[in-house]
Amino acid sequence: MENELAELILTFNQFLEKIRFVSSGTEAVMSAIRLARAYTGRNKILKFEGCYHGHSDSLLVKAGSGLVTFGNTSSAGVPESFVNETIVVDLNNREAVEQAFETFKNQIACVIIEPVPANNGLLLQDKEFLLFLRDICTQNGTLLLFDEVISGFRLCFCGAAGYYSIKPDIVTYGKIIGGGLPVGAYGASKEIMSRVSPDGPMYQAGTLSGNPVAMAAGIAQLTACLRPGFYDELAEKTNYLIERIKHLASQSTIKFKIFSIGSIFWIAFTQDNTIKSAAAIDPDSMKYFRKLHAFLLGRGIYLGPSGYEVGFVSEAHTYEQLDLTATAFADGLMSLNNDDI
Ligand SMILES: Cc1ncc(COP(=O)(O)O)c(C=O)c1O
């Protein structure tokens, strides 16, 4: 079944030649980083503030105050020495990336990014920024790692790589790939994957990796995703929900924006037309979200419990449910006003 799921993915994905299954997104990213280090013989990795890549030690890192920083640990129990190999810069900041490449010349194994950053609000990047990363990685012998644990099989079957037509060197998947059961995966070209044991010297294995129950769920899920029109319908539903909310809440006195891509959406209490970095989110705006969240719970609608979390529309949602949701959202937004926050 592992082979069946792999074949299903590789047949329809022009960016990958080989894939390895693990049991979670965290494990996928952790292994992919080891692979990037094994392939390049370099130690440092560059990540972006506001992107989440699971809970392995070297990725539980937040930026310091400079343009380019070694991260500070963002969790107890992670030694400083581990995060010293992780460089953190702001999203959408070319200058910082260039400076990091200059400061750490020939030391960066990979640049890891959520191509659709969706763990700290929805910080949609310009395609040009992603192309810039592609170029600077190629020029410096650094691998570009797209963490598609959220965007994979969600924006389209080939994830953000397919959506933007940008070829990463390594891709990681999770969530959808297991149809609700614990599955993660990392994939790359044959050449890069040849470093993984037993072909190559990089060790990675797992008792539960590729187990048949999880593989069966993944096969069922991805087969459903391959149905013609699946992604168009999902995007249509999402647009419908957003437009309904905007229409019904057009009289709201509180300024809000709903950012979206494919079936992902995020409500932000801002006047800005774009938010591209974690620093651009006003923490004070979360007070509105807290009220909205409580209001929606009262109406039987359970949003992710943080204003930094995105929402997802599912193929299973009906238009009736979307209408109900939009009405409740709009009522909630209209009930917010400055006096009682
Ligand atoms: C982009 C991204 N990478 C990695 C992970 C970690 O995946 P998991 O929770 O399956 O370990 C997540 C989880 O939300 C994620 O969103």
The ligand as an SDF file (V2000), in Angstrom:
LIG
                    3D

 16 16  0  0  0  0  0  0  0  0999 V2000
    3.6480   23.7200    7.9250 C   0  0  0  0  0  0  0  0  0  0  0  0
    3.7110   22.6820    8.9960 C   0  0  0  0  0  0  0  0  0  0  0  0
    4.8100   21.9100    9.1100 N   0  0  0  0  0  0  0  0  0  0  0  0
    4.9070   20.9490   10.0330 C   0  0  0  0  0  0  0  0  0  0  0  0
    3.8810   20.7030   10.9240 C   0  0  0  0  0  0  0  0  0  0  0  0
    4.0020   19.6180   11.9370 C   0  0  0  0  0  0  0  0  0  0  0  0
    3.1300   18.5800   11.6150 O   0  0  0  0  0  0  0  0  0  0  0  0
    2.6090   17.5760   12.7510 P   0  0  0  0  0  0  0  0  0  0  0  0
    1.7420   18.3410   13.6670 O   0  0  0  0  0  0  0  0  0  0  0  0
    1.8800   16.5080   11.9680 O   0  0  0  0  0  0  0  0  0  0  0  0
    3.8080   17.0080   13.4260 O   0  0  0  0  0  0  0  0  0  0  0  0
    2.7260   21.4810   10.8510 C   0  0  0  0  0  0  0  0  0  0  0  0
    1.6240   21.2520   11.7990 C   0  0  0  0  0  0  0  0  0  0  0  0
    0.6870   21.9980   11.9070 O   0  0  0  0  0  0  0  0  0  0  0  0
    2.6350   22.4870    9.8690 C   0  0  0  0  0  0  0  0  0  0  0  0
    1.5450   23.2540    9.7530 O   0  0  0  0  0  0  0  0  0  0  0  0
  1  2  1  0
  2  3  1  0
  2 15  2  0
  3  4  2  0
  4  5  1  0
  5  6  1  0
  5 12  2  0
  6  7  1  0
  7  8  1  0
  8  9  2  0
  8 10  1  0
  8 11  1  0
 12 13  1  0
 12 15  1  0
 13 14  2  0
 15 16  1  0
M  END
$$$$
